[in-house]
């Protein structure tokens, strides 16, 4: 949570550089992987962004339980997102990266 200027919910941002330079809102149980929610300026819903690099540079609104890794992996899920992502969506490698609308 280095240089955090936003809000971070409980049980969030556990790994290396998670929520680094966060300026947005990270809700409970989110961003618990390396570089997840890095430079986030948007809103990250509960239990979201659980993959390495997930939701980095997010500037949109991510619904609860979205942007997750799967059994097959999942890096940079929802990276550079700018729009709204529905709950329980965008799962797996690169899903919804540079996403414009959902």
NORUR-V60074 format. One record per residue. N is the residue number from 1. RES is the residue in one letter. BURIAL is I if it has 16 or more other C-alpha atoms within 10 Angstrom, else O. Layout:
((N,RES,BURIAL) (N,RES,BURIAL))
//
This chain:
((1,X,I) (2,X,O) (3,X,O) (4,X,O) (5,X,O) (6,X,I) (7,X,O) (8,X,I) (9,X,O) (10,X,O) (11,X,O) (12,X,I) (13,X,I) (14,X,I) (15,X,O) (16,X,O) (17,X,I) (18,X,I) (19,X,I) (20,X,I) (21,X,I) (22,X,I) (23,X,I) (24,X,I) (25,X,I) (26,X,I) (27,X,I) (28,X,I) (29,X,I) (30,X,I) (31,X,I) (32,X,I) (33,X,I) (34,X,I) (35,X,I) (36,X,I) (37,X,I) (38,X,I) (39,X,I) (40,X,I) (41,X,I) (42,X,I) (43,X,I) (44,X,I) (45,X,I) (46,X,I) (47,X,I) (48,X,I) (49,X,I) (50,X,I) (51,X,I) (52,X,I) (53,X,I) (54,X,I) (55,X,I) (56,X,I) (57,X,I) (58,X,I) (59,X,I) (60,X,I) (61,X,I) (62,X,I) (63,X,I) (64,X,I) (65,X,I) (66,X,I) (67,X,I) (68,X,I) (69,X,I) (70,X,O) (71,X,O) (72,X,O) (73,X,O) (74,X,I) (75,X,I) (76,X,I) (77,X,I) (78,X,I) (79,X,I) (80,X,I) (81,X,I) (82,X,I) (83,X,I) (84,X,I) (85,X,I) (86,X,I) (87,X,O) (88,X,O) (89,X,I) (90,X,I) (91,X,I) (92,X,I) (93,X,I) (94,X,I) (95,X,I) (96,X,I) (97,X,I) (98,X,I) (99,X,I) (100,X,O) (101,X,O) (102,X,O))
//
